């Protein structure tokens, strides 16, 4: 099941803090990630919209969220159950959505209209989106919304440089009010706390302060009209309109004197400008915290300002990058400010009082190309076309180190067997080794003549590093210890596409576009041991974890399996039809025809060697059973139609008499594109073109623990795991195996039988209860009497229990006794049990690292305390011993 999305922290849309201010919701393509800033964890919700999300609305109690995509399709999501409750279609792109502070209503703005809906959850209705009122007023598209604290009124900003204040109810003295005074698009508008006073901010970095002559308490309810007339009017409206629009409120920009009599009036009391310099003039986003009167504004140059209102005092002016700040959000306490930069995919949370980062994350701003798991499965390293090597923690989903030494795209990354060294190959002609202890590049391997390295492999000892060149057709071998070039292997007649070391022998397999796979013996004077001839160009080669089989994927879409000892092919899979290519917008041929030329570009074995995982230029990843040579499952890695090559057929609605709409360059561009200039005016990036990235899988890898696998895709780094759902999966279940019978057996102190019965029922909490009821003195006896089948199950349970339990010593006793008593029998099935043993090792290793740090700190503190106590003892001894006054003075000087 889908477990998480790493590598992408923000794409576009508005950032939103949760009610407690400790978590942040960030739109990531067509998904949403929840960053827990207190516990330093990130999780991607297991739901997705059809296209990229453009706005997120969060209810005041934090239980519901509305996610709206580029075409106006909305999902109502429960953040407690992490599931979709309701789907709704707004028919047009939505610019913003905002819940009222009391949680009873929400406003959605699209085109030049504002729609007021009854919020779901407050009443038990079947239809979650019930329209209350439709507001007319602005002449151009709406851009922003803000509510008053008591939910009586809301303000809407527009691209026509006006801001409109509307009553959520039909107030006698405030139905609508139009505010001008700006010379550019309104970016944000904010009400003052418990007041109708308003701040409006425009794109040309101007702030207007508006004062209202009426308090919130001064709004008068409107007397009800004749009910019969209203009903007739509504019926007539519904006959004319395709969709009901609720009650309609039409605003006028210039109402006559009679309409404004005895109504609320606004007056502009101040106008401020943020910066006179041209570079900073393009203000892109803003946020305001009402309690602390803190205004934060972001600019296209990556600069942000902090001001105190209404005096407009500048607190800070800082730069976070050179890219446009797309979204800003302030948490409920006003301490943390979140910034999103869509150009670089940056997400920052800044604590402005201490001037420190709470969170600083950035994905690869170009495609990810390669990934590798660490030997214990705790970390994933990724390499991208942006030349960066990033290391991610699989449990927290955060990147904790980025290496930027490469000057061109990274083509391959891998861990050495120790798990503390990362090796990466790049098109800049270098292979670099990075140390995870000191976070530095400690080795740089180069070739005699500059070469672009396309693939990489490190042997099981971590001593031999090999890289294949795509221009000179050679394989270079270096020593990790000395950094010296040991040999250059020549023989291929095409670019080297893939390298793989045998895990058990010093044997290197190299694949090339010359339709061969060569096997090189590293110990026997670097000679070619064997050449395997293929029918097509070879794209990727991989050894089985036990080193006895070789899988090869070729350009004709076939995956072949070889017994490399005897150079015999032992099986093949025709995988071309399983790739199921989508049709690109600009394709002249059908998806079925396009799929004939496609093949798998990445391949890896599962940890037990029974399955093989394959991906390519498609939205599908296939998992095959090697022995039966059949497709076991196809994973659809994305349903995001904002990416290219997702549709099987062309959409008729996108076809015109001139061809596909995708072929027609609209020229104007979107928000990030070129503003349409006046004749003779050159402004903006004239080379800007809108393009859709194509969906593809560049690399797949199984975790050494066997519990999960990861894929680098256009979407980001996707992780699929076995542990993400609750499934009732009983094992050899009898009619007598019930929780009550298990408890009865436990009371009779028949511990072995109770453990076997608990594993048959296979309920995690019950297994934990039974194991923790066994006295530590009885563990030895229970372990020795446990059947072999249940030894494996118990070890697997211990591995998962280590991750969450605080009974560290107790579970270590269990693991130690089981491995001591059953070690020899387990060793005979080591190939099958390897993932489970590695899972156990990972869990114990993590605890070892945490406890060892704590022990070192405690030892240091004890030594420090002892040193101080000794010093004080010496001082006291010196004071008690009768000596001459001169000697006493000299001793005290010495001690001080």
N, C-alpha and C positions, 0 to 999 in steps of 0.2 A: 504494500500500500504506500501511497505518497506520504513521505515523512517530513520533508522540509525542502526549502529553497534557499541555497546559500549563494554567495557571489554577487547578488544584486540586492541593494538595500533601499533604493528609491529610483523610480522612473519618472513619473509625472503625477499631478494631482495634489490635493491638499493633505498636509500632515495634521494629525489630530491626537492630542493627549487624552488619556482616559480620565475618568472622574477623579480618581485618587492622585493623579499627576505623576504616577510612578511608571506608567507604560505609555508607549507611543505607537499609534497605528500609521503604517507607511504603505502606500500603494506601490506594488512591484509588478508592473505589467498588468496582467489580468487577475492577479492575486493580491492578498493583503498580508503583510508581515506585522506581527505584534512584538515590539522590543520591550522586554521587561528590564528597566534601567536599574532597579534595586537589586535584582538577583543576577544581573548580567547574563540574560538569556534571550534568545530570539526564537520565535516559532512562526511558521507560515500557516495560515488557516487553510484547512483542506477543502476549499471551495474556490470556484473560479468563474469569472464572467466571460462572455463570448469575445469581447474586445478589451483593449486597455482601459483601466479604470481612470476616470478624470476627476471625480469628486466623491468624497466620503462624508456622510453625515452621521454623527454619533449622538445617541439620545443622552439626556442629562444624567440618567441613572447608570449609564454605561453598559446596559444589558443588550441594547439593539444598535445596529448600524445599517445605514442604507448605502450601498455601493452602486454607482452609476457609471456605465461605460460610455465610449465615444459616440455611440448611436442613440443613447438615451434609454438603454435597457437597464432596469434596476433590480437589485437583489436586496430583500430585507433579510438580514442575517442576525441570528442570536449569537452573541459573543460568549454566552455562558455554555450553550450546547455546541457551539462552533458548527452550526448547520444553517442551511437556507430555509427560511420560513415561508417566504412568498416571493413571487416574481412579478414584475410590472414593467410595462413599456411606455415610455413618455413620448414616443414617435419622433422626437427631434433631439439633437444634442443638448444636454443640460449644462449650464455654466456653473451653478453652485446650488448647494442644498444645506439647510440649517434648521435644527430643531429649536423650538421655543424653550426658554429656561424652565418653564413648568412641565415640559414634556408632553403637552396636550396637542400641539400642532407642529407642523413643519412647513417651511417654504421652499419651493423649487423654482428656479428661474431658468427660462429657456426663451430664445429669441428676445423679444422686447417685453415679455409678459412675466408676471410673478403669480405662481399658483400656491394657494394656501390649502393644505390637506390636514385632515384629522390624523393625529399620530397613532400608529397601531399600538396595541397593548393596553391602552387606557379603557377601551370598551371592548366587549367580546363580539366583534363583528367578523363575518366570514371574509369580506373584502378588506384587506389591510390598508388599502390606499383609497380613502373617501375624500373627494374634492369638496372643499367648503366654499372658497371664493377664488375668483380670477381677477387680477389687478392689471389695468391698462394704464400706461403713462409714458414711459420712455419711448423715444423714436428709434433708438438703435438697440443693439444687444445689451443685456444686463450682465454685470460683472461680479457683484458682491452683495452680501446680505449681512445685516446685523439686527439683533433684537434688543428691546429695552429689557431691564431686569425683571419687570413684572409681567412680561409677555403681552402687553397691551398694544404695542406698535412695533413695526420693523421698518428698516431703511433699506433701499435697493439702489446700488450705483449702476451707472450705464456708460456705454461707449459714446453717447451723445453729450458727454461732459456734464450731465445733470445727475442729481441725487434725489430720490423720491422717498418721502416718509408716508407710510400707509398705516391705518389703524387695523389691527387684527380683528376688532369688533367695529360695528358701525357707530363710531362716536359722533355726537352732535357737533362738537367743535373741532374734530380732526378726522376727515375722511381720507384726504391725501394732501401733500404739500410738496412743491417742486423747488429745489435749491440749485442755483447756477453758480457762477463765480469762478469756474475753472476753464482752462484753455486746452485741456487734454483729457484723455480717457480716465474715468474714475477707477482707481485700483482698489481702494478700500474705504469703508465708512464705519464709524464706531460711535455708539451712544456713550455718554458719560454715565457713571454709576448712579442708579436711581433717579434718572433725569431724562428729559427729552433733548438736552443739549447734545450737539452732534459735531464730530470731527470728520471731514472728508479729505481724502488724499488722492491726488491725480498723478498720472504717469510722468508729467514734467516736473516732479518733485516739489509740488506745492501743497501746503496744508491750510485748509480754511477751518476756522472755529466758528460754529453757529450757536447762538444763544436763543433759547425758546422762552417766550413770555408766560408759559404755563407749566406748572408742575405736573407730574404723572397723576397725582390725586385730583387735579383740576379737569381731567377728561370727563365729559358728561355723556351718559348713555343716551342713545337716540330713541325717541318714542317709537313703538312698533307701528308699522303701516297696516293697512287693511289686508288681512291674511288671504282673502279670496282673490284680490287683485294680484298678489305676489304669486299665488299658485297658477293662475291663468298665464301670467307672464313667463313663468318657468316652463309650463307646458309648450307654449309657442316657441320658446328658445330651443327646447329639446327637439322639436319637429324640424327646425331649420339646421341644427348642428349635428354633426356626426357623433361627437362625443360630448357628454354633459360638461358644462363649464362652471356649475355651481352659481353662486351669486356673483354678478359682475360689477366691478367698480372701475369707472372710467375717469382717469385723472386728466386735467388740463394744465398745460405749462403756464398759460396766462389767464387765470380765471377772472371774471369781472368783479366789480366792487361789491355787488350784492352777495355773491357767493363767498367772499372773504370776510364779510361782516360777522363779528362775534366769533371768529375762528382763531385757532392757534396761529401765532405769527413768529417767524424766525428772523433774526438779524445777524449779519456777519460782524463779529467783534474783532477778528484778527485774521491776517493771512501771513503765513511764513513760507520761506523757501529753504530747502534742505542744503542745496549746494549750487553755487553759481557756475562751477566748472562743467564744461560740456560732457566730460566722460561719465560723470555720475548722474546726469540729468534723467536717465531712463530708469525710473523707479518701477520695480516689478512686483513687489509683494510687501505686505505690512501686517502687523498684529498688535493688538492693544490689550493691556491688562488693566481692568477697571479699578481694582482695589489699590494697586500701587501707582496708578497713573503712568505706567511705563509704555512707551510707544517704540516698537522695533520696525525699522524699514530696511528692505533689501533692494539692491540695485543690480543692473545688468552687468556691472563690472566686478561683481563678487564682494563689494563693500557693503557693510551693514552699519546702521546708526542706532543708538539707543538715546531716546529723548524723554524728558520728564514733562508731562503736560499738566495744566494748560500754559505754563510759562515758557515751554519750548527750550528747556535747558539741555544741552548736549552732555550725556554721561560718557558714552564711548563712541568711537568710530574705528571699526576694525575691518580687515579683509579676510575672507575665508578661502577664496580661490580667485581665479580670473574668469570664472563662469557665472552666468546669470543665476541669481537666487530665485528659484521658482515658487517656493512655499516657506512660510514662517508660522510657527505655532508657539504659544507660551502656556506652560502648565498652570494648574489652579493656584499654586502658591506664589507664582511669579518669579521663581528662582531659576528655572530652566527654560531655555529658548531652543527650539528645534529648527534647523535650516535644511532645506532640500535643494540640491542643485541637479537638475535633470541632465545637463550637458555631460557631466562627469559621473553621474550616478552616485553623488555624495550625500551622506546623511550625517549631520553634526548636531549634537546637543551640548549647548554651552551654558555653564553656570556663570552668569554675568557678575555676581558679587565677588566671587573668589577668582574670577577670570581663568577658569580651567574647563577642560573638556570632560563631560560626563560620558559622551559617546562620540567616537570619530571613526566612521566606516565609509569605505568606498570600494565598489566592485571594479572589475575590469571594464573600462569604458569602451573597449572593442571586444570582439568575440573571444571567448575562452577556447583554447585549443587542446589542452592536455590536462590530465589530473592523475594523481597517485595517492593511494592510502599509505599511511605509516604502518609498520609491521604490527603494532598493537591496535590499529583501527581508530585511535583517538583523534588523529589529525588527517586532513586532506590538503595536499598542495596542488595549486592550479597555475598554469602558465597561459598567458594571453597574447593576442596580437599587439597589445600595447607595450610589450616588452617587460611586463611585471611578473614577478613570481610571488604568489600570495599563499599563506598558510592559514587554514581554517580549523577551528576546534569543532568537532562533530557534535559534542554535547551542548555547547552554548551557541553554535552557529555563527560565531564572530571570527573575523580575521584578526589575528594578533601580531602578525609581522608581514611586511611587504618588502621584497628586495627589488631594487630598481637599477641594478648595475648593467643589465642588458640594454643595448641601444637599438635593437630591432625585435621583431616578433619572436616569442618563445615557441618552439615547435614541440618540445617534449620535456617532461619532468619526471623524476623518480626519487624514491627514498632508498638509502642503503639499508642493509639488514640490521644495522644498529638502531636505526630510527632517528638518529640525531644529525644526519647529514642529508641534504637535498642536493641533487645534481640536476642541472637544466641545460638544454641545448637550444641554440638560437640561430636565426638567420644572419646575425651580426658576425658569425665566424668564430664564436667562442662557446666552450662548454664550461660552466661555472659550478663550483661546489660551495654550498652555504652551510654554516655551522649553526645549529639550533640552540646551542648553549650560549654562545656570545653574539648571535645574530649578525654574522659577518660573512663576506665572501672570502674564503681562505685559500681557494685554488682556482686558477683560470687556465684551462687547457686550450691550446690553439694548434692549428695545423701549419706545416711549413709554408704552404701557399694558402691564401685566404679561401675558405670554403663555406658554403651555406649548409649548416647541419640540419637535416630533416628528421632524424630519429636518434634514439639514445637507449643504451642498456648498461646496467651495472651488474657484475656477477654477485653470487650469493655471499661471498666473503667481503664484498665492498671494496676490494683492492683494485680490480680491473674496470676501467671505464671505457666504453666504446661508443662512437658516434658515426653515423653514416652521412655521407655528403650527397647533395642532390645535383651538384654540377660536375664534380670530378669522378663520380661513380666509385669512390674509395671508402674504406672503413678505417677509422683511426683508433688506435688502442693506446691508452695512457695508464700510468700507474698513479693511483690515488695518493700513495705514500710520498712519492718523490715529485709528482707532477710532470714526469718526463714522458715524452712520446716513445712508446715501446716498439710499435710497428705500424705499418700501413698495409692493409689487406686489399689487394687489387684482384680483379677477376670478373666483376660484374660489368655488363655493357650498357647499363641504364641507371637512372637515379636510384639510390637506396631508399626504399620506402618504409622499412621497419626492421628492428633488431630485437632479439630476445635471447637471454641467457638461460641455459638449462639450470633449474634450481638445485639439482643434485650433482651435476658434473660440470667441468670447466669447458662447456661446449656452447658456441655461439651460432645462432641461426640468423641469417640475413636474407631479407626479401628485397626484390628489385623489380623494376619495370621491364627487365629483359626476360621475363617469364620463367625465372629460376629462383629457387631457395637454396642457398649454400650453407653448409654446416662446417664450422671452423673449429678445429681442436686447439684450444689455447695452450695446452701443455706440450704438444708435439710440434715444436718449431713453427707454429702458426700456419699449418698447411690446411688446405681444403680437405675435409674428411669425406664429404659427400655433396653431390649436386642433385637436387630434386627438380625435375622438369615439369612445368605447369602448362595448361592450355591457354593461359591469358596472363596479362600483367599482374604481378602480385602486389597487393596493397598493404596487407598486415599479416604478421605471423606471431603465434603465441604458444608457449610450452604449457603443458598440464602441470599443476603444482607438484606432482610426484616425478616429473621429468621424463615420463615414458611415452608421451604422445605429443604430437605437434599439430596445431590447427592453423590452416592457411586460408585466407580470404583473397579472392582474385577479382579482377575487373569484370568478369563474366557473371558475377553474382553468386558464384559457388563458394561454399566453405568445404574444404577437404581436410581429412584427418590422416596423419601419417605415422607409421611406426618407423622412427628415424634411425633406429639401430640397424634395421634390415632394408631401409629405403623402400618401404612398401606402403601403398595407399590402402587404408583399412576402412574408409568410409567417405561419403560426401553428402552434402545437403544443398539442394537447389533453393537458394534463398531469395532470388530476385522478386518473385511474386509476393513474398511476405513483406517486402519493404513498403509497398503500396504508396508510391509517390503521390503528392498532391499536385494540382495544376497551378503553375505560376500565372500571375496576371498578364504577363507579356508573352506567354507561350503560344505558339501557333499550332501546337499539336496537343492531343488529349493526354491526360495523366497516365492512361494505360500504355500509350506509345512511349511516353517519356520514361516510364519505369523500366523499359527494356534495356536502357543504357545505364541503369543505376546498379550500384553494388554496395556491399558493406565496407566501410572505411575504418571501423574500429571493432576490436574483438577481445574478449577475455574469458578465461575459465572461471567457474565458481570455485569456492575454497575447497570443496570436496572433489572437484574434477569431473563430476557427473554431468554438468550442464555447461553450455557455452552461451555467452551473452553477446549480441551483435547489434550494431547501429550504423547509420549512414546518413545520406542526404534525405531524410524523411522524418516525419513526426512519430514514427514507431521505433521501439526497441524490441527485438525478438530474443526470446530465450529458448534454446533447443536442448533436447536430451541427446547426449553424444552417442550413447549405446544404441538407442532406438532410432536415432536420426529423424526425430519428429519435432514439430513446433509445439512447445508446451504452453507458451503464453505470449501475447503481444501487449506491450505497454504503450499507451498513447501518452506521450510526454507533455503534450500541450493541446489545449482547445482554443488557443488565442488566435482569432482571425485577424488581428492587427499585423500578424506575421504573414509573409508570402508563402505560397505553396502549401496552403492548408486545405483548400477546397478541392474536391475531386472533379467537379464540373464548374464551368464558368457561369456566373450569375447573369441571367438574361437582363436584369434591371441595370447592369453596368455596361450593357452593350448599346452603342449608338450607331447611327448610319455611317459614322467615320471609323468605327471599330470600338475596341475596348476603351472605357473612360480612363483606364490606367495609362494609356498611350498619350492622352491629351495633357500637356503640361499646363497647369492652371496659372502658373507664373507668380501669383500674389504671395503664395506661401501661407503658412499658418502664423501662430503667435511668435514662433521662433524664426520664421522666415523673413523675407524681404517685405517691408512695408511698401505698398504701391506708391511710388513718388510722383510728384508733379512733373510735367514735361521739362526735360533739361536738368532735373535734379538727380544726382547720383548719391544714393545713400544705402547702406546695408551691404550684405554679401551678395554680389551679382552672380556668383557661381552656385548659389544655393539651389539644390534640387531636393524635392521630397522623395524619399525612397522607403520601401518596406523591406526590412531584413528577412532573409529566407530562413525558414525553420530547418535546422539540421542538428545532428548529434555528432560531435567531433571526437568524443572519447568516452568509453564506458569502463568501469572498474568494479570488481567485487571487493567487499571488505574482507580482510583476512579472518574476521570473526565469523563470516558466513551469514550474518544476520541482516546485512543490508548491501545495496550496491548504489553507485553514483554515476551520473552522466553529465558531461559538460555539453550544454546546448545553447541555442540562441537565447533562450529564456534565462539562462544562468546555470548554476550548479544544482541539479536536482538529486535528492536522495530518496530512495525507496527502501522501506524497512519492513521486517516481519513483526516488529514489536509495536506497531502503531495502533492496533485495534484489540478489543476484548472479544475473544472467540472461545466458545465452549467446545473443547476438543478432548473428549474422554478417551481413555486408553484401556483396552481389555476390560471393559466395564461389566460387572456382575450385578445381579438384582440385589445382592446383600450389601453392595458398596454404597453406603449412604453417609452423610455427615454425622448422623446420630450414632451409627455403628462404629465410625472412626473414633469418635470421642469416647465411646464405651471401651474400645480396644486400648485406647491411650490410658484410660483410668486403670485398666488391668495391667499396665506397664509392659504390654507387648509392643514394644516400640518399632521393631522391624516390620511387623504385620501392619501397624498403623501407617507407617511411611509408604508401604506398598499400596495399601488401600487409597491413601491420599493421592498418590501418583496416578492411580487408575481413574479417579474422579477428575483429576487434572485441574483443580481450582487453586490458583496461586496462594490466596490467603490461607486456605486450609492446609496446604503443604507447609507454609511458613509456620503456622500455629503448631503443627505436629513436630516439625524439626526443632523448634525452639522449646518444646516441652521435654525433649530428651536431655537428661542430666549430662554434663560434660564428662563425668566419669564413665558413662555408658556408651559414649560415642565409639570407642574402639570395638566393643562387642557388636554394636549395631552394624558398623561398617563391614566387619568380617562376615556377618551372616546375610548381607544384602546380595540378592542375585545380580549377575553381571549386567543384565538389561537395565536394571534400576540404578546401577552405579553411574551409567552415562547420563540418565535423566536427572539424578541428584547433582552431579557435577554441573550440568547446564543450569539447574535452578540456582546453585551456589553462585555461579558467575553473574547471573542477573540480580541476585539478592545483595551481592557486594556493592552494587551501584547505589542502592537506596538504604540499606540497613545500617544501624549504628553498632550492631553486635559484631564487631570486627574480629576480635580474638576467637569468639565462639565459632564463627564460620571458617576461620583459618584452621582451627583444629579439625573440623569436618573435612576440609579440602586436603589437609596434610595426611590424615588417616586413610582417606579413600585412595589417594595416589600412592601411598606407601604399601597398602595391602593389595591393591588391584593394578599396580603400575605395569607389571609384566604382561597381564592379559590385555590391558589397554594398548600397549605398545604394538601388539600384533594387528590391531585395527587402527593404527595411527593415521593412515590416509583418510579414513572416514571421519575420525574423531578430531582431526586437526582444527577445523573451525571452532569447535566447542572448547578445546584446550586453549586456543588463542584468545577466545572471548574471556575465559577465566583469567588468563595471564594479564590481559588488558585491565580487568577490574582490579586485580591485586596490585598491579604496577601503579595504577592511579592513586590508590590508597598509600602505597609505599612512598611515592613522591610527596604526598601531602603530609604524612606523618613524619618523614625524615626532615622536612623543612621545619616542622614544629619542634622536633627533638633538638635540632641544631640551635634553634632560637632559645630553647629552654636551657641547653648546656651553656650557651653563652651567658645567659642571665645568671645562672648558678655560679659560674666562674667569676663573674663580675661581683656578685654578692659576697662570695668568699674572699675575694681580693680586698673589698672594702672592710669586711669584718676583721681580717688579719691586720689591716692598717690601723683600725681603731683599737685592736687588742694591743698592738705594739705601743700605741700612744698612751693607753691606760697603764701599761706596764712601766713605761718610762716615767709616768707621773707618780706611781706608787713607790718606785725605787728612790731612796734618799741619796741625792748627789749634790755636788757643789752647784751654786747658782749659775756660774759661768757655763758648766757642762749642760745644765738643764736648758739654758737659752739656746745653745748650739744644737741640742737634740730637737727642740721644738721647731727651730728654723728648718732643720733637715726634714722633719715629718711634714711640715707645711709645704 
